[in-house]
Amino acid sequence: MGKKWGRYKAGGRSQPVSCVYCGRRTPRIKAVIVRKHYGIGSLKNIPGLDRRRVFLPQMKAYACISCAKHRRMI
Ligand SMILES: [Zn+2]
């Protein structure tokens, strides 16, 4: 009770995601997750912000396998 689980795996089917580099749509199970994080400094500008209650300023993006290979991410 009260836990926030189950949000990620709703349904369990893979939705197509678009590659951040080439824009091609690829199934999510085949995509490589790219984490882009913004500057932490922007968070510090907000007064009274509790870092633990906020998501880290990361943007989850996906790259197709060929782009990931090209960029040596896998
Ligand atoms: Zn790509």
N, CA, C, O and the ligand as a Tripos MOL2 file, in Angstrom:
@<TRIPOS>MOLECULE
protein
  297   295    75     0     0
PROTEIN
NO_CHARGES

@<TRIPOS>ATOM
      1 N           0.8320   -1.2020    0.0000 N.3       1 MET1
      2 CA          0.0000    0.0000    0.0000 C.3       1 MET1
      3 C           0.8670    1.2520    0.0000 C.2       1 MET1
      4 O           1.8350    1.3500    0.7540 O.2       1 MET1
      5 N           0.5260    2.1580   -0.8100 N.am      2 GLY2
      6 CA          1.2490    3.4030   -0.8270 C.3       2 GLY2
      7 C           2.4920    3.3970   -1.6870 C.2       2 GLY2
      8 O           3.1060    4.4390   -1.9140 O.2       2 GLY2
      9 N           2.8520    2.2520   -2.1540 N.am      3 LYS3
     10 CA          4.0470    2.2190   -2.9970 C.3       3 LYS3
     11 C           3.6970    2.5550   -4.4370 C.2       3 LYS3
     12 O           2.5880    2.3130   -4.9140 O.2       3 LYS3
     13 N           4.6660    3.1090   -5.0880 N.am      4 LYS4
     14 CA          4.4170    3.5230   -6.4640 C.3       4 LYS4
     15 C           4.9820    2.5100   -7.4420 C.2       4 LYS4
     16 O           5.7220    2.8700   -8.3580 O.2       4 LYS4
     17 N           4.6480    1.2870   -7.2570 N.am      5 TRP5
     18 CA          5.1800    0.2940   -8.1680 C.3       5 TRP5
     19 C           4.1410   -0.0210   -9.2240 C.2       5 TRP5
     20 O           2.9590    0.2930   -9.0840 O.2       5 TRP5
     21 N           4.6090   -0.6350  -10.2580 N.am      6 GLY6
     22 CA          3.6670   -1.0650  -11.2820 C.3       6 GLY6
     23 C           3.4220   -0.0180  -12.3510 C.2       6 GLY6
     24 O           2.6950   -0.2570  -13.3150 O.2       6 GLY6
     25 N           4.0290    1.1320  -12.1750 N.am      7 ARG7
     26 CA          3.7800    2.1670  -13.1710 C.3       7 ARG7
     27 C           4.5590    1.9040  -14.4520 C.2       7 ARG7
     28 O           4.0850    2.1440  -15.5630 O.2       7 ARG7
     29 N           5.7510    1.4100  -14.2560 N.am      8 TYR8
     30 CA          6.6130    1.2360  -15.4060 C.3       8 TYR8
     31 C           6.1610    0.1100  -16.3240 C.2       8 TYR8
     32 O           6.2010    0.2200  -17.5490 O.2       8 TYR8
     33 N           5.7330   -0.9720  -15.6940 N.am      9 LYS9
     34 CA          5.4810   -2.1570  -16.4970 C.3       9 LYS9
     35 C           3.9940   -2.3470  -16.7630 C.2       9 LYS9
     36 O           3.4910   -3.4700  -16.7320 O.2       9 LYS9
     37 N           3.3200   -1.2900  -17.0130 N.am     10 ALA10
     38 CA          1.8970   -1.4010  -17.2730 C.3      10 ALA10
     39 C           1.6700   -2.1490  -18.5800 C.2      10 ALA10
     40 O           2.0940   -1.7200  -19.6530 O.2      10 ALA10
     41 N           1.0090   -3.2460  -18.4540 N.am     11 GLY11
     42 CA          0.6890   -3.9830  -19.6750 C.3      11 GLY11
     43 C           1.7740   -4.9540  -20.0760 C.2      11 GLY11
     44 O           1.4850   -6.1070  -20.3950 O.2      11 GLY11
     45 N           3.0000   -4.5160  -20.0670 N.am     12 GLY12
     46 CA          4.0930   -5.4010  -20.3980 C.3      12 GLY12
     47 C           4.4160   -5.4660  -21.8720 C.2      12 GLY12
     48 O           5.3830   -6.1190  -22.2660 O.2      12 GLY12
     49 N           3.6440   -4.8200  -22.6730 N.am     13 ARG13
     50 CA          3.9710   -4.8530  -24.1010 C.3      13 ARG13
     51 C           4.9210   -3.7050  -24.4150 C.2      13 ARG13
     52 O           4.9340   -2.6840  -23.7270 O.2      13 ARG13
     53 N           5.6840   -3.8860  -25.4250 N.am     14 SER14
     54 CA          6.6900   -2.8760  -25.7260 C.3      14 SER14
     55 C           6.1440   -1.8570  -26.6990 C.2      14 SER14
     56 O           5.6210   -2.1910  -27.7630 O.2      14 SER14
     57 N           6.2770   -0.6370  -26.3130 N.am     15 GLN15
     58 CA          5.8400    0.4350  -27.1850 C.3      15 GLN15
     59 C           7.0300    0.9180  -27.9920 C.2      15 GLN15
     60 O           8.1620    0.9120  -27.5090 O.2      15 GLN15
     61 N           6.7790    1.3210  -29.1840 N.am     16 PRO16
     62 CA          7.8960    1.8540  -29.9690 C.3      16 PRO16
     63 C           8.3430    3.1990  -29.4160 C.2      16 PRO16
     64 O           7.5370    4.0390  -29.0160 O.2      16 PRO16
     65 N           9.6330    3.3630  -29.4110 N.am     17 VAL17
     66 CA         10.1900    4.6370  -28.9850 C.3      17 VAL17
     67 C          10.9990    5.1850  -30.1380 C.2      17 VAL17
     68 O          11.4530    4.4400  -31.0060 O.2      17 VAL17
     69 N          11.1740    6.4670  -30.1410 N.am     18 SER18
     70 CA         11.9470    7.0500  -31.2270 C.3      18 SER18
     71 C          13.3580    7.3470  -30.7540 C.2      18 SER18
     72 O          13.5800    7.8290  -29.6430 O.2      18 SER18
     73 N          14.2770    7.0530  -31.6080 N.am     19 CYS19
     74 CA         15.6770    7.2720  -31.2960 C.3      19 CYS19
     75 C          15.9740    8.7620  -31.2200 C.2      19 CYS19
     76 O          15.5070    9.5480  -32.0440 O.2      19 CYS19
     77 N          16.7470    9.1270  -30.2290 N.am     20 VAL20
     78 CA         17.0450   10.5500  -30.0690 C.3      20 VAL20
     79 C          18.0430   11.0250  -31.0950 C.2      20 VAL20
     80 O          18.1570   12.2270  -31.3400 O.2      20 VAL20
     81 N          18.7660   10.1070  -31.6970 N.am     21 TYR21
     82 CA         19.8090   10.5150  -32.6330 C.3      21 TYR21
     83 C          19.3350   10.5230  -34.0780 C.2      21 TYR21
     84 O          19.5900   11.4700  -34.8220 O.2      21 TYR21
     85 N          18.6490    9.4650  -34.4630 N.am     22 CYS22
     86 CA         18.2450    9.4120  -35.8610 C.3      22 CYS22
     87 C          16.7310    9.5380  -36.0200 C.2      22 CYS22
     88 O          16.2340    9.7080  -37.1340 O.2      22 CYS22
     89 N          16.0000    9.4570  -34.9130 N.am     23 GLY23
     90 CA         14.5680    9.6540  -34.9940 C.3      23 GLY23
     91 C          13.7920    8.4330  -35.4430 C.2      23 GLY23
     92 O          12.5690    8.4780  -35.5730 O.2      23 GLY23
     93 N          14.4990    7.3510  -35.6770 N.am     24 ARG24
     94 CA         13.8340    6.1500  -36.1360 C.3      24 ARG24
     95 C          13.0880    5.4960  -34.9830 C.2      24 ARG24
     96 O          13.5350    5.5240  -33.8370 O.2      24 ARG24
     97 N          11.9680    4.9190  -35.3010 N.am     25 ARG25
     98 CA         11.1890    4.2420  -34.2750 C.3      25 ARG25
     99 C          11.6930    2.8180  -34.1260 C.2      25 ARG25
    100 O          11.9000    2.1010  -35.1050 O.2      25 ARG25
    101 N          11.8800    2.4380  -32.8960 N.am     26 THR26
    102 CA         12.3900    1.1210  -32.6270 C.3      26 THR26
    103 C          11.6550    0.5590  -31.4160 C.2      26 THR26
    104 O          11.2760    1.3240  -30.5290 O.2      26 THR26
    105 N          11.4470   -0.7350  -31.3540 N.am     27 PRO27
    106 CA         10.7850   -1.3050  -30.1790 C.3      27 PRO27
    107 C          11.5720   -1.0210  -28.9090 C.2      27 PRO27
    108 O          12.8030   -1.0060  -28.9110 O.2      27 PRO27
    109 N          10.8550   -0.8000  -27.8490 N.am     28 ARG28
    110 CA         11.5160   -0.3800  -26.6210 C.3      28 ARG28
    111 C          12.4420   -1.4560  -26.0740 C.2      28 ARG28
    112 O          13.4520   -1.1440  -25.4430 O.2      28 ARG28
    113 N          12.1130   -2.6890  -26.3060 N.am     29 ILE29
    114 CA         12.9770   -3.7350  -25.7800 C.3      29 ILE29
    115 C          14.3040   -3.7710  -26.5070 C.2      29 ILE29
    116 O          15.2940   -4.2900  -25.9910 O.2      29 ILE29
    117 N          14.3170   -3.2210  -27.6960 N.am     30 LYS30
    118 CA         15.5730   -3.2090  -28.4530 C.3      30 LYS30
    119 C          16.3000   -1.8880  -28.3200 C.2      30 LYS30
    120 O          17.4540   -1.7600  -28.7270 O.2      30 LYS30
    121 N          15.6350   -0.9260  -27.7620 N.am     31 ALA31
    122 CA         16.2590    0.3860  -27.6600 C.3      31 ALA31
    123 C          17.2190    0.4290  -26.4810 C.2      31 ALA31
    124 O          17.0920   -0.3340  -25.5240 O.2      31 ALA31
    125 N          18.1510    1.3110  -26.5700 N.am     32 VAL32
    126 CA         19.1150    1.5060  -25.5060 C.3      32 VAL32
    127 C          18.7540    2.7920  -24.7820 C.2      32 VAL32
    128 O          18.5060    3.8270  -25.4000 O.2      32 VAL32
    129 N          18.7320    2.7050  -23.4820 N.am     33 ILE33
    130 CA         18.3340    3.8720  -22.7040 C.3      33 ILE33
    131 C          19.5010    4.8330  -22.5870 C.2      33 ILE33
    132 O          20.6110    4.4650  -22.2040 O.2      33 ILE33
    133 N          19.2150    6.0480  -22.9220 N.am     34 VAL34
    134 CA         20.2270    7.0950  -22.8100 C.3      34 VAL34
    135 C          19.7830    8.0350  -21.7070 C.2      34 VAL34
    136 O          18.6540    8.5270  -21.7060 O.2      34 VAL34
    137 N          20.6590    8.2700  -20.7970 N.am     35 ARG35
    138 CA         20.2920    9.2000  -19.7270 C.3      35 ARG35
    139 C          21.0040   10.5150  -19.9590 C.2      35 ARG35
    140 O          22.2300   10.6180  -19.9250 O.2      35 ARG35
    141 N          20.1900   11.4900  -20.1910 N.am     36 LYS36
    142 CA         20.7520   12.8260  -20.3430 C.3      36 LYS36
    143 C          20.4480   13.5580  -19.0690 C.2      36 LYS36
    144 O          19.2850   13.6990  -18.6910 O.2      36 LYS36
    145 N          21.4500   14.0160  -18.4170 N.am     37 HIS37
    146 CA         21.0900   14.8020  -17.2540 C.3      37 HIS37
    147 C          21.3830   16.2570  -17.4590 C.2      37 HIS37
    148 O          22.3960   16.6510  -18.0390 O.2      37 HIS37
    149 N          20.4880   17.0140  -16.9780 N.am     38 TYR38
    150 CA         20.6420   18.4530  -17.0300 C.3      38 TYR38
    151 C          21.6160   18.8660  -15.9520 C.2      38 TYR38
    152 O          22.0290   18.0570  -15.1210 O.2      38 TYR38
    153 N          21.9670   20.1010  -15.9750 N.am     39 GLY39
    154 CA         22.8770   20.6000  -14.9510 C.3      39 GLY39
    155 C          22.2110   20.5850  -13.5980 C.2      39 GLY39
    156 O          21.0730   21.0270  -13.4400 O.2      39 GLY39
    157 N          22.9400   20.0680  -12.6210 N.am     40 ILE40
    158 CA         22.3920   20.0430  -11.2670 C.3      40 ILE40
    159 C          22.2370   21.4690  -10.7540 C.2      40 ILE40
    160 O          21.3980   21.7360   -9.8940 O.2      40 ILE40
    161 N          23.0220   22.3560  -11.2680 N.am     41 GLY41
    162 CA         22.9850   23.7380  -10.8110 C.3      41 GLY41
    163 C          21.6210   24.3760  -10.9270 C.2      41 GLY41
    164 O          21.2760   25.2620  -10.1450 O.2      41 GLY41
    165 N          20.8540   23.9370  -11.8830 N.am     42 SER42
    166 CA         19.5440   24.5360  -12.0360 C.3      42 SER42
    167 C          18.6280   24.1630  -10.8710 C.2      42 SER42
    168 O          17.6940   24.8920  -10.5370 O.2      42 SER42
    169 N          18.9130   23.0190  -10.2670 N.am     43 LEU43
    170 CA         18.1190   22.6210   -9.1070 C.3      43 LEU43
    171 C          18.4690   23.4540   -7.8950 C.2      43 LEU43
    172 O          17.6140   23.7680   -7.0670 O.2      43 LEU43
    173 N          19.7280   23.8060   -7.8030 N.am     44 LYS44
    174 CA         20.1640   24.5470   -6.6210 C.3      44 LYS44
    175 C          19.5860   25.9520   -6.5930 C.2      44 LYS44
    176 O          19.5560   26.6140   -5.5550 O.2      44 LYS44
    177 N          19.1330   26.3820   -7.7420 N.am     45 ASN45
    178 CA         18.5830   27.7290   -7.7920 C.3      45 ASN45
    179 C          17.2110   27.8110   -7.1490 C.2      45 ASN45
    180 O          16.7150   28.8940   -6.8380 O.2      45 ASN45
    181 N          16.6160   26.6640   -6.9590 N.am     46 ILE46
    182 CA         15.2870   26.6740   -6.3640 C.3      46 ILE46
    183 C          15.4280   26.6110   -4.8500 C.2      46 ILE46
    184 O          15.9270   25.6160   -4.3250 O.2      46 ILE46
    185 N          15.0080   27.6320   -4.1470 N.am     47 PRO47
    186 CA         15.1840   27.6400   -2.6970 C.3      47 PRO47
    187 C          14.2200   26.6790   -2.0120 C.2      47 PRO47
    188 O          13.0660   26.5220   -2.4110 O.2      47 PRO47
    189 N          14.7360   26.0440   -0.9690 N.am     48 GLY48
    190 CA         13.8910   25.1710   -0.1560 C.3      48 GLY48
    191 C          13.5420   23.8660   -0.8280 C.2      48 GLY48
    192 O          12.5960   23.1860   -0.4300 O.2      48 GLY48
    193 N          14.3000   23.5170   -1.8420 N.am     49 LEU49
    194 CA         13.9750   22.2880   -2.5480 C.3      49 LEU49
    195 C          14.6710   21.1010   -1.8910 C.2      49 LEU49
    196 O          15.8800   21.1270   -1.6600 O.2      49 LEU49
    197 N          13.9270   20.1060   -1.6050 N.am     50 ASP50
    198 CA         14.5110   18.9030   -1.0300 C.3      50 ASP50
    199 C          14.8580   17.9560   -2.1590 C.2      50 ASP50
    200 O          13.9880   17.4700   -2.8820 O.2      50 ASP50
    201 N          16.1370   17.7090   -2.2910 N.am     51 ARG51
    202 CA         16.5930   16.8890   -3.4100 C.3      51 ARG51
    203 C          16.0250   15.4780   -3.3610 C.2      51 ARG51
    204 O          15.8160   14.8430   -4.3950 O.2      51 ARG51
    205 N          15.7780   14.9970   -2.1440 N.am     52 ARG52
    206 CA         15.3290   13.6090   -2.0450 C.3      52 ARG52
    207 C          13.8940   13.4340   -2.4950 C.2      52 ARG52
    208 O          13.4590   12.3290   -2.8190 O.2      52 ARG52
    209 N          13.1700   14.5270   -2.5090 N.am     53 ARG53
    210 CA         11.7630   14.4080   -2.8900 C.3      53 ARG53
    211 C          11.5510   14.7200   -4.3550 C.2      53 ARG53
    212 O          10.4290   14.6900   -4.8610 O.2      53 ARG53
    213 N          12.6230   15.0140   -5.0100 N.am     54 VAL54
    214 CA         12.5180   15.4030   -6.4120 C.3      54 VAL54
    215 C          13.2760   14.3960   -7.2590 C.2      54 VAL54
    216 O          14.2980   13.8580   -6.8320 O.2      54 VAL54
    217 N          12.8020   14.1570   -8.3960 N.am     55 PHE55
    218 CA         13.5280   13.3040   -9.3220 C.3      55 PHE55
    219 C          14.8100   14.0010   -9.7410 C.2      55 PHE55
    220 O          14.8460   15.2200   -9.9120 O.2      55 PHE55
    221 N          15.8320   13.2300   -9.8990 N.am     56 LEU56
    222 CA         17.0590   13.8140  -10.4130 C.3      56 LEU56
    223 C          16.7860   14.3660  -11.8020 C.2      56 LEU56
    224 O          15.9940   13.8030  -12.5570 O.2      56 LEU56
    225 N          17.4230   15.4340  -12.1240 N.am     57 PRO57
    226 CA         17.1490   16.0550  -13.4210 C.3      57 PRO57
    227 C          17.7120   15.2300  -14.5640 C.2      57 PRO57
    228 O          18.6590   15.6220  -15.2470 O.2      57 PRO57
    229 N          17.1160   14.1150  -14.7370 N.am     58 GLN58
    230 CA         17.5530   13.2460  -15.8170 C.3      58 GLN58
    231 C          16.4250   13.1040  -16.8170 C.2      58 GLN58
    232 O          15.2490   13.0260  -16.4610 O.2      58 GLN58
    233 N          16.8060   13.0750  -18.0380 N.am     59 MET59
    234 CA         15.8140   12.8200  -19.0560 C.3      59 MET59
    235 C          16.1140   11.4660  -19.6640 C.2      59 MET59
    236 O          17.2160   11.2030  -20.1460 O.2      59 MET59
    237 N          15.1350   10.6410  -19.6280 N.am     60 LYS60
    238 CA         15.3430    9.3170  -20.1800 C.3      60 LYS60
    239 C          15.0090    9.3530  -21.6480 C.2      60 LYS60
    240 O          13.8970    9.6970  -22.0480 O.2      60 LYS60
    241 N          15.9720    8.9980  -22.4240 N.am     61 ALA61
    242 CA         15.7480    8.9770  -23.8510 C.3      61 ALA61
    243 C          16.1740    7.6110  -24.3740 C.2      61 ALA61
    244 O          16.8190    6.8310  -23.6730 O.2      61 ALA61
    245 N          15.8130    7.3510  -25.5690 N.am     62 TYR62
    246 CA         16.1390    6.0580  -26.1540 C.3      62 TYR62
    247 C          16.9140    6.2320  -27.4430 C.2      62 TYR62
    248 O          16.7050    7.1740  -28.2070 O.2      62 TYR62
    249 N          17.7980    5.3090  -27.6520 N.am     63 ALA63
    250 CA         18.5460    5.3050  -28.9010 C.3      63 ALA63
    251 C          18.3870    3.9350  -29.5350 C.2      63 ALA63
    252 O          18.3100    2.9220  -28.8390 O.2      63 ALA63
    253 N          18.3390    3.9090  -30.8390 N.am     64 CYS64
    254 CA         18.2520    2.6280  -31.5050 C.3      64 CYS64
    255 C          19.6090    1.9290  -31.4200 C.2      64 CYS64
    256 O          20.6180    2.5420  -31.0720 O.2      64 CYS64
    257 N          19.6120    0.6780  -31.7360 N.am     65 ILE65
    258 CA         20.8190   -0.1120  -31.5240 C.3      65 ILE65
    259 C          21.9620    0.3680  -32.4070 C.2      65 ILE65
    260 O          23.1150    0.3980  -31.9770 O.2      65 ILE65
    261 N          21.6490    0.7340  -33.6140 N.am     66 SER66
    262 CA         22.7380    1.1440  -34.4980 C.3      66 SER66
    263 C          23.3710    2.4420  -34.0270 C.2      66 SER66
    264 O          24.5860    2.6130  -34.1180 O.2      66 SER66
    265 N          22.5570    3.3510  -33.5260 N.am     67 CYS67
    266 CA         23.1260    4.5940  -33.0080 C.3      67 CYS67
    267 C          23.9140    4.3100  -31.7370 C.2      67 CYS67
    268 O          24.9720    4.8980  -31.5100 O.2      67 CYS67
    269 N          23.4050    3.4230  -30.9220 N.am     68 ALA68
    270 CA         24.0950    3.0940  -29.6810 C.3      68 ALA68
    271 C          25.4380    2.4390  -29.9710 C.2      68 ALA68
    272 O          26.4290    2.6920  -29.2850 O.2      68 ALA68
    273 N          25.4530    1.6100  -30.9790 N.am     69 LYS69
    274 CA         26.7130    0.9750  -31.3490 C.3      69 LYS69
    275 C          27.6770    1.9990  -31.9010 C.2      69 LYS69
    276 O          28.8740    1.9880  -31.6150 O.2      69 LYS69
    277 N          27.1250    2.8630  -32.6820 N.am     70 HIS70
    278 CA         27.9480    3.8900  -33.3070 C.3      70 HIS70
    279 C          28.6090    4.7680  -32.2470 C.2      70 HIS70
    280 O          29.7560    5.1890  -32.3940 O.2      70 HIS70
    281 N          27.8730    5.0290  -31.1960 N.am     71 ARG71
    282 CA         28.3950    5.8870  -30.1410 C.3      71 ARG71
    283 C          29.0330    5.0930  -29.0210 C.2      71 ARG71
    284 O          29.3480    5.6380  -27.9630 O.2      71 ARG71
    285 N          29.2190    3.8220  -29.2510 N.am     72 ARG72
    286 CA         29.8890    2.9360  -28.2820 C.3      72 ARG72
    287 C          29.2110    2.9500  -26.9310 C.2      72 ARG72
    288 O          29.8670    2.9300  -25.8890 O.2      72 ARG72
    289 N          27.9010    2.9850  -26.9600 N.am     73 MET73
    290 CA         27.1900    2.9280  -25.6970 C.3      73 MET73
    291 C          26.8980    1.4900  -25.2940 C.2      73 MET73
    292 O          26.6170    1.2030  -24.1300 O.2      73 MET73
    293 N          26.9680    0.6030  -26.2560 N.am     74 ILE74
    294 CA         26.7890   -0.8100  -25.9330 C.3      74 ILE74
    295 C          27.9560   -1.5960  -26.5010 C.2      74 ILE74
    296 O          28.0120   -2.8160  -26.3470 O.2      74 ILE74
    297 ZN         19.1100    5.8520  -34.0730 Zn       75 ZN75
@<TRIPOS>BOND
     1     1     2 1
     2     2     3 1
     3     3     4 2
     4     3     5 am
     5     5     6 1
     6     6     7 1
     7     7     8 2
     8     7     9 am
     9     9    10 1
    10    10    11 1
    11    11    12 2
    12    11    13 am
    13    13    14 1
    14    14    15 1
    15    15    16 2
    16    15    17 am
    17    17    18 1
    18    18    19 1
    19    19    20 2
    20    19    21 am
    21    21    22 1
    22    22    23 1
    23    23    24 2
    24    23    25 am
    25    25    26 1
    26    26    27 1
    27    27    28 2
    28    27    29 am
    29    29    30 1
    30    30    31 1
    31    31    32 2
    32    31    33 am
    33    33    34 1
    34    34    35 1
    35    35    36 2
    36    35    37 am
    37    37    38 1
    38    38    39 1
    39    39    40 2
    40    39    41 am
    41    41    42 1
    42    42    43 1
    43    43    44 2
    44    43    45 am
    45    45    46 1
    46    46    47 1
    47    47    48 2
    48    47    49 am
    49    49    50 1
    50    50    51 1
    51    51    52 2
    52    51    53 am
    53    53    54 1
    54    54    55 1
    55    55    56 2
    56    55    57 am
    57    57    58 1
    58    58    59 1
    59    59    60 2
    60    59    61 am
    61    61    62 1
    62    62    63 1
    63    63    64 2
    64    63    65 am
    65    65    66 1
    66    66    67 1
    67    67    68 2
    68    67    69 am
    69    69    70 1
    70    70    71 1
    71    71    72 2
    72    71    73 am
    73    73    74 1
    74    74    75 1
    75    75    76 2
    76    75    77 am
    77    77    78 1
    78    78    79 1
    79    79    80 2
    80    79    81 am
    81    81    82 1
    82    82    83 1
    83    83    84 2
    84    83    85 am
    85    85    86 1
    86    86    87 1
    87    87    88 2
    88    87    89 am
    89    89    90 1
    90    90    91 1
    91    91    92 2
    92    91    93 am
    93    93    94 1
    94    94    95 1
    95    95    96 2
    96    95    97 am
    97    97    98 1
    98    98    99 1
    99    99   100 2
   100    99   101 am
   101   101   102 1
   102   102   103 1
   103   103   104 2
   104   103   105 am
   105   105   106 1
   106   106   107 1
   107   107   108 2
   108   107   109 am
   109   109   110 1
   110   110   111 1
   111   111   112 2
   112   111   113 am
   113   113   114 1
   114   114   115 1
   115   115   116 2
   116   115   117 am
   117   117   118 1
   118   118   119 1
   119   119   120 2
   120   119   121 am
   121   121   122 1
   122   122   123 1
   123   123   124 2
   124   123   125 am
   125   125   126 1
   126   126   127 1
   127   127   128 2
   128   127   129 am
   129   129   130 1
   130   130   131 1
   131   131   132 2
   132   131   133 am
   133   133   134 1
   134   134   135 1
   135   135   136 2
   136   135   137 am
   137   137   138 1
   138   138   139 1
   139   139   140 2
   140   139   141 am
   141   141   142 1
   142   142   143 1
   143   143   144 2
   144   143   145 am
   145   145   146 1
   146   146   147 1
   147   147   148 2
   148   147   149 am
   149   149   150 1
   150   150   151 1
   151   151   152 2
   152   151   153 am
   153   153   154 1
   154   154   155 1
   155   155   156 2
   156   155   157 am
   157   157   158 1
   158   158   159 1
   159   159   160 2
   160   159   161 am
   161   161   162 1
   162   162   163 1
   163   163   164 2
   164   163   165 am
   165   165   166 1
   166   166   167 1
   167   167   168 2
   168   167   169 am
   169   169   170 1
   170   170   171 1
   171   171   172 2
   172   171   173 am
   173   173   174 1
   174   174   175 1
   175   175   176 2
   176   175   177 am
   177   177   178 1
   178   178   179 1
   179   179   180 2
   180   179   181 am
   181   181   182 1
   182   182   183 1
   183   183   184 2
   184   183   185 am
   185   185   186 1
   186   186   187 1
   187   187   188 2
   188   187   189 am
   189   189   190 1
   190   190   191 1
   191   191   192 2
   192   191   193 am
   193   193   194 1
   194   194   195 1
   195   195   196 2
   196   195   197 am
   197   197   198 1
   198   198   199 1
   199   199   200 2
   200   199   201 am
   201   201   202 1
   202   202   203 1
   203   203   204 2
   204   203   205 am
   205   205   206 1
   206   206   207 1
   207   207   208 2
   208   207   209 am
   209   209   210 1
   210   210   211 1
   211   211   212 2
   212   211   213 am
   213   213   214 1
   214   214   215 1
   215   215   216 2
   216   215   217 am
   217   217   218 1
   218   218   219 1
   219   219   220 2
   220   219   221 am
   221   221   222 1
   222   222   223 1
   223   223   224 2
   224   223   225 am
   225   225   226 1
   226   226   227 1
   227   227   228 2
   228   227   229 am
   229   229   230 1
   230   230   231 1
   231   231   232 2
   232   231   233 am
   233   233   234 1
   234   234   235 1
   235   235   236 2
   236   235   237 am
   237   237   238 1
   238   238   239 1
   239   239   240 2
   240   239   241 am
   241   241   242 1
   242   242   243 1
   243   243   244 2
   244   243   245 am
   245   245   246 1
   246   246   247 1
   247   247   248 2
   248   247   249 am
   249   249   250 1
   250   250   251 1
   251   251   252 2
   252   251   253 am
   253   253   254 1
   254   254   255 1
   255   255   256 2
   256   255   257 am
   257   257   258 1
   258   258   259 1
   259   259   260 2
   260   259   261 am
   261   261   262 1
   262   262   263 1
   263   263   264 2
   264   263   265 am
   265   265   266 1
   266   266   267 1
   267   267   268 2
   268   267   269 am
   269   269   270 1
   270   270   271 1
   271   271   272 2
   272   271   273 am
   273   273   274 1
   274   274   275 1
   275   275   276 2
   276   275   277 am
   277   277   278 1
   278   278   279 1
   279   279   280 2
   280   279   281 am
   281   281   282 1
   282   282   283 1
   283   283   284 2
   284   283   285 am
   285   285   286 1
   286   286   287 1
   287   287   288 2
   288   287   289 am
   289   289   290 1
   290   290   291 1
   291   291   292 2
   292   291   293 am
   293   293   294 1
   294   294   295 1
   295   295   296 2
@<TRIPOS>SUBSTRUCTURE
     1 MET1         2 RESIDUE 1 A MET
     2 GLY2         6 RESIDUE 1 A GLY
     3 LYS3        10 RESIDUE 1 A LYS
     4 LYS4        14 RESIDUE 1 A LYS
     5 TRP5        18 RESIDUE 1 A TRP
     6 GLY6        22 RESIDUE 1 A GLY
     7 ARG7        26 RESIDUE 1 A ARG
     8 TYR8        30 RESIDUE 1 A TYR
     9 LYS9        34 RESIDUE 1 A LYS
    10 ALA10       38 RESIDUE 1 A ALA
    11 GLY11       42 RESIDUE 1 A GLY
    12 GLY12       46 RESIDUE 1 A GLY
    13 ARG13       50 RESIDUE 1 A ARG
    14 SER14       54 RESIDUE 1 A SER
    15 GLN15       58 RESIDUE 1 A GLN
    16 PRO16       62 RESIDUE 1 A PRO
    17 VAL17       66 RESIDUE 1 A VAL
    18 SER18       70 RESIDUE 1 A SER
    19 CYS19       74 RESIDUE 1 A CYS
    20 VAL20       78 RESIDUE 1 A VAL
    21 TYR21       82 RESIDUE 1 A TYR
    22 CYS22       86 RESIDUE 1 A CYS
    23 GLY23       90 RESIDUE 1 A GLY
    24 ARG24       94 RESIDUE 1 A ARG
    25 ARG25       98 RESIDUE 1 A ARG
    26 THR26      102 RESIDUE 1 A THR
    27 PRO27      106 RESIDUE 1 A PRO
    28 ARG28      110 RESIDUE 1 A ARG
    29 ILE29      114 RESIDUE 1 A ILE
    30 LYS30      118 RESIDUE 1 A LYS
    31 ALA31      122 RESIDUE 1 A ALA
    32 VAL32      126 RESIDUE 1 A VAL
    33 ILE33      130 RESIDUE 1 A ILE
    34 VAL34      134 RESIDUE 1 A VAL
    35 ARG35      138 RESIDUE 1 A ARG
    36 LYS36      142 RESIDUE 1 A LYS
    37 HIS37      146 RESIDUE 1 A HIS
    38 TYR38      150 RESIDUE 1 A TYR
    39 GLY39      154 RESIDUE 1 A GLY
    40 ILE40      158 RESIDUE 1 A ILE
    41 GLY41      162 RESIDUE 1 A GLY
    42 SER42      166 RESIDUE 1 A SER
    43 LEU43      170 RESIDUE 1 A LEU
    44 LYS44      174 RESIDUE 1 A LYS
    45 ASN45      178 RESIDUE 1 A ASN
    46 ILE46      182 RESIDUE 1 A ILE
    47 PRO47      186 RESIDUE 1 A PRO
    48 GLY48      190 RESIDUE 1 A GLY
    49 LEU49      194 RESIDUE 1 A LEU
    50 ASP50      198 RESIDUE 1 A ASP
    51 ARG51      202 RESIDUE 1 A ARG
    52 ARG52      206 RESIDUE 1 A ARG
    53 ARG53      210 RESIDUE 1 A ARG
    54 VAL54      214 RESIDUE 1 A VAL
    55 PHE55      218 RESIDUE 1 A PHE
    56 LEU56      222 RESIDUE 1 A LEU
    57 PRO57      226 RESIDUE 1 A PRO
    58 GLN58      230 RESIDUE 1 A GLN
    59 MET59      234 RESIDUE 1 A MET
    60 LYS60      238 RESIDUE 1 A LYS
    61 ALA61      242 RESIDUE 1 A ALA
    62 TYR62      246 RESIDUE 1 A TYR
    63 ALA63      250 RESIDUE 1 A ALA
    64 CYS64      254 RESIDUE 1 A CYS
    65 ILE65      258 RESIDUE 1 A ILE
    66 SER66      262 RESIDUE 1 A SER
    67 CYS67      266 RESIDUE 1 A CYS
    68 ALA68      270 RESIDUE 1 A ALA
    69 LYS69      274 RESIDUE 1 A LYS
    70 HIS70      278 RESIDUE 1 A HIS
    71 ARG71      282 RESIDUE 1 A ARG
    72 ARG72      286 RESIDUE 1 A ARG
    73 MET73      290 RESIDUE 1 A MET
    74 ILE74      294 RESIDUE 1 A ILE
    75 ZN75       297 GROUP 0 **** ****
